[in-house]
Amino acid sequence: MARAFPGLAVPLDKPPMEARLASRIPEGEGWQFEPKWDGFRCLAFRDGDAVELMSKSGKPLARYFPEIAEALLALDEARFVLDGELVLPLGDVLSFAALQMRLHPAASRIAKLSRETPAQLMLFDALQVGDESLLERPLTERRAALERFMRKASAPRLRLSPATLDPRVAAEWFERSGKALDGVVVKRLDGPYQPGERAMVKVKQQRTADCVVGGYRKGKNGVGSLLLGLRDKHGKLDYVGFTSSFSDEDRAALAKKLARDEGPSPFTGSSPGGASRWSNGRSTEWVSLKGDLVAEVTYDQVTGGRFRHGTTFLRWRPDKRPDQCTREQLGHELSLAALEQVFEGAEA
């Protein structure tokens, strides 16, 4: 049986509406465009003195972000269900790594971090405000309800995410953010809120980087993945991630290509886990290469100086020298100055 706060029409285990990936911003009328934030998606519930934040996977988050729970409890409106993204300003950027640090088992650690590096909740949809569910209402009505809600809310931890009906403004967000914004989310103005359904469209930044191929891991059909490196400002080669987007046929051909480039590890900074076959003859988890090969890959986000997820192989770059593969290529975390430019560029 679905859990629920008694005063809310939306149960706590109701999943948020999701998005399908598209390569370009949809054309035509009837769309609303919003920035895609790089944080923790969550639904915020309040029923009187009870508050909870629920993750996309259905796990409670309020204990990890007590400052957000306190901000929600301080509002005059006593009943609501809102959709948003938890983000965390750290220094002059929104830091996903700092956000991950909040998922800590020790309550004392969480309390300390919540005081020193408080998070924010970026709100972009309303499922309920007051006693009535808004799930079946079109986005135009839900957005209007959310804007009225935010005009009454005076809480620095809560922010209304920008929205525009102009696709040109949405496209400009990429440039205004220094290409650090994660992407754009597109919703039908006449569409209801569809929990768990991919009823939205997301268009993500296309980020590429030329990387040194410093080694590889073996797979069943040859090469399992290529190990990628980038040079820091001192010229040291750091391990930054991997790519494994190859067909079985390509993996077998890769094994022959890479066999000609095997040699001592080129990683002079951080290295992949496990020993190299060039480490005193010990058995290996990965095979070292000389570091002469350069590959261009696409990636989504960077966290802690590495690609957060596996990358997609695009092509070999024989025209690029390994010493030209530097960290300067990487997209940076969204700066607070760029964030404010995105807000200023949105429609009032």
C-alpha positions as CSV (number, residue, x, y, z in Angstrom):
1,M,0.0,0.0,0.0
2,A,1.4,3.4,-1.0
3,R,2.7,5.5,1.9
4,A,1.2,8.9,2.3
5,F,1.0,11.9,4.5
6,P,-2.7,12.1,5.6
7,G,-3.2,15.6,4.4
8,L,-1.7,15.1,0.9
9,A,-3.3,13.8,-2.2
10,V,0.1,12.6,-3.5
11,P,1.7,9.6,-1.8
12,L,5.4,9.7,-0.7
13,D,6.3,6.9,-3.1
14,K,5.0,8.7,-6.2
15,P,7.9,8.9,-8.6
16,P,8.8,12.1,-10.4
17,M,8.0,12.7,-14.1
18,E,11.1,11.8,-16.2
19,A,12.5,12.8,-19.6
20,R,13.6,11.1,-22.8
21,L,16.8,12.2,-24.4
22,A,16.8,14.1,-27.7
23,S,19.6,15.5,-29.9
24,R,18.0,18.9,-30.4
25,I,15.5,21.3,-28.9
26,P,12.0,20.6,-30.2
27,E,10.5,23.0,-32.7
28,G,7.0,24.5,-32.9
29,E,4.8,26.1,-30.3
30,G,3.4,24.8,-27.1
31,W,6.6,24.1,-25.3
32,Q,8.2,25.4,-22.0
33,F,12.0,25.3,-21.7
34,E,13.9,25.0,-18.4
35,P,17.6,24.6,-17.5
36,K,18.6,21.0,-16.7
37,W,20.4,21.1,-13.3
38,D,23.2,18.7,-12.3
39,G,22.1,17.7,-8.8
40,F,19.8,15.3,-6.9
41,R,16.3,15.2,-8.2
42,C,13.7,15.1,-5.5
43,L,10.1,15.6,-4.6
44,A,9.5,17.8,-1.5
45,F,6.5,16.9,0.7
46,R,5.0,18.9,3.5
47,D,1.9,18.1,5.5
48,G,1.7,20.3,8.5
49,D,4.7,19.6,10.7
50,A,5.8,16.6,8.6
51,V,8.4,17.1,5.9
52,E,10.2,14.7,3.6
53,L,12.4,14.8,0.5
54,M,12.2,11.8,-1.7
55,S,14.8,10.9,-4.3
56,K,14.0,9.6,-7.8
57,S,14.8,6.1,-6.6
58,G,12.3,6.4,-3.7
59,K,14.8,6.9,-0.9
60,P,14.2,9.6,1.8
61,L,16.7,12.5,1.7
62,A,15.5,14.9,4.4
63,R,17.9,13.6,7.0
64,Y,20.9,14.4,4.7
65,F,19.6,17.9,4.0
66,P,18.1,19.2,7.3
67,E,18.6,22.9,6.2
68,I,16.1,22.3,3.3
69,A,13.6,20.5,5.6
70,E,13.8,23.5,8.0
71,A,13.3,25.9,5.1
72,L,10.2,24.1,4.0
73,L,8.8,23.9,7.5
74,A,9.2,27.7,7.9
75,L,6.9,28.5,5.0
76,D,3.3,29.7,5.6
77,E,1.9,27.2,3.3
78,A,1.4,24.0,5.3
79,R,0.6,21.5,2.5
80,F,2.4,21.0,-0.7
81,V,4.3,18.6,-3.0
82,L,6.9,20.2,-5.2
83,D,9.3,18.9,-7.8
84,G,12.9,20.1,-7.8
85,E,16.6,19.5,-7.8
86,L,19.0,19.7,-4.9
87,V,22.1,21.7,-5.7
88,L,25.0,22.8,-3.6
89,P,26.9,26.1,-4.0
90,L,30.6,25.6,-2.9
91,G,32.9,28.5,-3.3
92,D,31.9,30.0,-6.6
93,V,30.5,26.9,-8.2
94,L,27.6,24.4,-7.9
95,S,29.5,21.3,-6.8
96,F,28.1,17.8,-7.4
97,A,31.0,16.3,-5.5
98,A,30.1,18.3,-2.4
99,L,26.5,17.2,-2.8
100,Q,27.6,13.5,-2.8
101,M,29.5,14.1,0.5
102,R,26.2,14.9,2.2
103,L,25.1,11.3,1.9
104,H,27.0,10.4,5.1
105,P,25.9,7.9,7.8
106,A,26.9,10.1,10.7
107,A,24.3,12.7,11.8
108,S,27.0,14.9,13.3
109,R,28.9,15.1,10.0
110,I,25.6,16.0,8.2
111,A,24.8,18.7,10.7
112,K,28.3,20.2,10.3
113,L,28.1,20.2,6.5
114,S,24.6,21.6,6.5
115,R,25.9,24.6,8.4
116,E,29.1,25.1,6.6
117,T,27.9,24.3,3.0
118,P,24.1,24.6,2.9
119,A,22.3,23.2,-0.1
120,Q,19.5,24.8,-2.2
121,L,16.4,23.3,-3.7
122,M,15.8,24.5,-7.3
123,L,12.0,24.2,-7.8
124,F,10.4,23.7,-11.2
125,D,7.0,22.0,-10.8
126,A,4.1,21.7,-8.4
127,L,2.1,18.5,-7.8
128,Q,0.0,19.9,-5.0
129,V,-0.3,23.3,-3.3
130,G,-2.9,23.5,-0.5
131,D,-5.5,20.7,-0.4
132,E,-5.9,19.9,-4.1
133,S,-3.8,17.7,-6.3
134,L,-2.4,19.4,-9.5
135,L,-1.3,16.2,-11.2
136,E,-4.0,16.4,-13.9
137,R,-3.6,20.1,-14.5
138,P,-1.7,21.4,-17.5
139,L,1.8,22.7,-17.0
140,T,0.6,26.3,-17.5
141,E,-1.6,26.0,-14.4
142,R,1.1,24.1,-12.4
143,R,3.8,26.7,-13.2
144,A,1.4,29.5,-12.3
145,A,0.7,27.8,-8.9
146,L,4.4,27.3,-8.3
147,E,5.2,31.0,-9.1
148,R,2.5,32.1,-6.7
149,F,3.9,29.8,-4.1
150,M,7.4,31.2,-4.5
151,R,6.2,34.8,-4.4
152,K,5.0,34.1,-0.9
153,A,8.0,32.0,0.1
154,S,10.9,34.0,1.6
155,A,13.6,31.3,2.0
156,P,17.2,31.6,0.7
157,R,17.5,27.8,0.5
158,L,14.6,27.7,-2.1
159,R,14.9,29.0,-5.7
160,L,12.5,29.1,-8.6
161,S,14.1,27.6,-11.6
162,P,13.9,29.8,-14.7
163,A,11.5,29.0,-17.5
164,T,10.9,30.4,-21.0
165,L,8.6,29.9,-24.0
166,D,11.3,31.1,-26.4
167,P,13.6,28.3,-27.7
168,R,16.2,31.0,-28.6
169,V,16.5,32.0,-24.9
170,A,16.9,28.3,-24.0
171,A,19.7,27.9,-26.6
172,E,21.4,31.0,-25.2
173,W,21.6,29.4,-21.7
174,F,24.3,27.1,-23.0
175,E,26.5,30.1,-23.9
176,R,25.5,32.2,-20.8
177,S,26.7,29.3,-18.5
178,G,30.0,29.0,-20.3
179,K,28.7,25.7,-21.6
180,A,28.7,24.4,-18.0
181,L,24.9,24.0,-17.8
182,D,24.0,20.3,-18.0
183,G,21.3,20.9,-20.6
184,V,17.7,22.0,-21.3
185,V,14.5,20.3,-20.2
186,V,11.4,20.8,-22.5
187,K,7.8,20.2,-21.4
188,R,4.4,20.5,-23.1
189,L,2.4,23.5,-21.8
190,D,-0.8,21.5,-22.1
191,G,0.6,18.3,-20.6
192,P,-0.4,16.9,-17.1
193,Y,2.2,15.7,-14.6
194,Q,2.8,12.1,-15.4
195,P,4.7,10.4,-12.5
196,G,7.3,7.8,-13.6
197,E,6.7,8.5,-17.3
198,R,9.2,9.9,-19.8
199,A,6.8,12.7,-20.7
200,M,9.5,15.5,-20.9
201,V,12.4,16.0,-23.3
202,K,16.0,16.6,-22.3
203,V,18.6,18.0,-24.6
204,K,22.1,17.7,-23.0
205,Q,25.3,19.5,-23.8
206,Q,27.5,17.8,-26.4
207,R,30.9,17.8,-24.7
208,T,34.0,16.3,-26.3
209,A,37.6,15.8,-25.2
210,D,40.8,14.5,-26.9
211,C,42.4,12.1,-24.5
212,V,45.6,10.1,-24.3
213,V,44.9,6.3,-24.4
214,G,47.2,5.2,-21.6
215,G,46.1,1.6,-21.2
216,Y,43.2,-0.8,-21.6
217,R,41.3,-3.5,-19.7
218,K,40.7,-6.9,-21.3
219,G,37.2,-8.2,-22.2
220,K,35.7,-11.4,-23.4
221,N,36.1,-10.5,-27.0
222,G,39.4,-8.5,-26.9
223,V,39.5,-5.0,-25.4
224,G,37.0,-4.3,-22.7
225,S,37.7,-0.6,-22.3
226,L,40.3,2.1,-23.1
227,L,41.8,4.0,-20.1
228,L,41.9,7.7,-20.7
229,G,44.3,10.4,-19.5
230,L,44.6,14.2,-19.6
231,R,47.6,16.3,-18.6
232,D,47.5,18.7,-15.7
233,K,49.1,22.2,-15.7
234,H,52.4,20.6,-14.8
235,G,52.3,18.2,-17.7
236,K,51.6,15.1,-15.6
237,L,49.2,12.6,-17.2
238,D,46.2,11.8,-14.9
239,Y,43.8,9.0,-15.3
240,V,40.3,10.6,-15.9
241,G,38.0,7.7,-17.0
242,F,37.3,5.1,-19.7
243,T,35.4,4.4,-22.9
244,S,33.9,1.0,-23.8
245,S,31.5,1.8,-26.6
246,F,32.7,-0.7,-29.1
247,S,31.1,-3.6,-31.0
248,D,32.5,-7.1,-30.6
249,E,34.1,-6.8,-34.0
250,D,35.8,-3.6,-33.1
251,R,37.1,-5.0,-29.8
252,A,38.9,-7.8,-31.6
253,A,40.5,-5.3,-34.0
254,L,41.4,-3.0,-31.2
255,A,43.4,-5.7,-29.4
256,K,45.7,-6.0,-32.5
257,K,46.1,-2.2,-32.8
258,L,46.9,-1.7,-29.1
259,A,49.4,-4.7,-29.0
260,R,51.7,-2.5,-31.0
261,D,51.6,0.3,-28.5
262,E,52.2,-1.6,-25.2
263,G,54.8,-0.2,-23.0
264,P,55.5,1.3,-19.5
265,S,52.6,3.2,-18.0
266,P,52.4,6.8,-19.2
267,F,50.3,7.8,-16.2
268,T,52.7,10.1,-14.2
269,G,49.9,11.6,-12.1
270,S,46.9,9.6,-10.9
271,S,46.6,6.1,-12.3
272,P,43.9,3.5,-12.8
273,G,43.4,1.0,-10.0
274,G,45.3,-2.2,-10.1
275,A,48.9,-3.1,-11.1
276,S,50.3,-2.7,-14.6
277,R,51.8,-5.7,-16.4
278,W,55.0,-3.6,-16.4
279,S,55.1,-3.6,-12.6
280,N,57.8,-6.3,-11.8
281,G,56.0,-9.0,-13.8
282,R,53.0,-9.1,-11.5
283,S,49.6,-10.2,-12.9
284,T,47.6,-7.2,-14.2
285,E,44.1,-5.6,-14.0
286,W,45.0,-3.4,-16.9
287,V,47.5,-3.3,-19.7
288,S,49.8,-0.3,-20.1
289,L,50.3,1.5,-23.4
290,K,53.1,3.9,-24.4
291,G,50.6,6.8,-24.5
292,D,51.1,7.7,-28.2
293,L,47.5,7.2,-29.2
294,V,44.9,10.0,-28.9
295,A,41.1,9.3,-28.9
296,E,38.2,11.8,-29.1
297,V,35.3,11.0,-26.8
298,T,32.0,12.5,-25.7
299,Y,31.2,12.8,-22.0
300,D,28.4,14.2,-19.8
301,Q,29.7,15.4,-16.5
302,V,33.0,15.8,-14.6
303,T,33.3,15.2,-10.9
304,G,36.4,15.3,-8.8
305,G,38.5,15.9,-12.0
306,R,37.3,12.7,-13.7
307,F,34.5,11.7,-16.1
308,R,31.6,10.8,-13.8
309,H,30.3,8.1,-16.2
310,G,31.8,6.1,-19.1
311,T,32.4,8.1,-22.2
312,T,31.5,7.4,-25.9
313,F,34.3,6.8,-28.4
314,L,34.1,9.1,-31.4
315,R,37.3,8.7,-33.4
316,W,41.1,8.4,-33.3
317,R,43.0,11.7,-33.5
318,P,46.3,10.9,-35.3
319,D,46.6,14.7,-36.0
320,K,46.7,15.5,-32.2
321,R,49.9,15.2,-30.1
322,P,49.5,13.5,-26.7
323,D,51.0,16.6,-25.0
324,Q,48.1,18.6,-26.3
325,C,45.5,16.6,-24.4
326,T,45.1,18.8,-21.4
327,R,42.5,19.3,-18.7
328,E,41.7,22.7,-20.1
329,Q,39.3,21.0,-22.5
330,L,36.9,19.8,-19.8
331,G,33.7,21.6,-19.0
332,H,33.7,23.2,-15.6
333,E,31.2,23.1,-12.9
334,L,28.6,25.8,-13.2
335,S,29.9,29.0,-11.5
336,L,27.5,31.1,-9.4
337,A,28.2,34.1,-11.7
338,A,27.2,32.1,-14.8
339,L,24.2,30.8,-12.8
340,E,22.9,34.3,-12.2
341,Q,23.4,35.1,-15.9
342,V,21.1,32.1,-16.7
343,F,18.5,33.6,-14.3
344,E,18.8,37.0,-15.8
345,G,18.4,35.7,-19.4
346,A,15.1,34.0,-18.5
347,E,11.7,35.6,-19.0
348,A,10.3,37.4,-16.0
